[in-house]
């Protein structure tokens, strides 16, 4: 919740900017995959707010492509 508040409930994905009051439609996502690195997992600088549509499509597609 702290990440969602910090980012003002606004999707940080490039060009989206969706503001969402329903927090069930937001995700605190890792910018860089932590791959088991506990320090990176908890690092708030590595977290950002994404709306579920961006997280579940655009972000996942980029991660699968290695981007």
Rosetta blueprint (number, residue, H / E / L):
1 X L
2 X H
3 X H
4 X H
5 X H
6 X H
7 X L
8 X L
9 X L
10 X E
11 X L
12 X L
13 X L
14 X L
15 X L
16 X L
17 X L
18 X L
19 X E
20 X L
21 X L
22 X L
23 X H
24 X H
25 X H
26 X E
27 X E
28 X E
29 X E
30 X E
31 X L
32 X L
33 X L
34 X L
35 X L
36 X L
37 X L
38 X H
39 X H
40 X H
41 X H
42 X H
43 X L
44 X H
45 X H
46 X H
47 X E
48 X E
49 X E
50 X E
51 X E
52 X H
53 X H
54 X H
55 X H
56 X H
57 X H
58 X H
59 X H
60 X H
61 X H
62 X H
63 X H
64 X H
65 X H
66 X L
67 X L
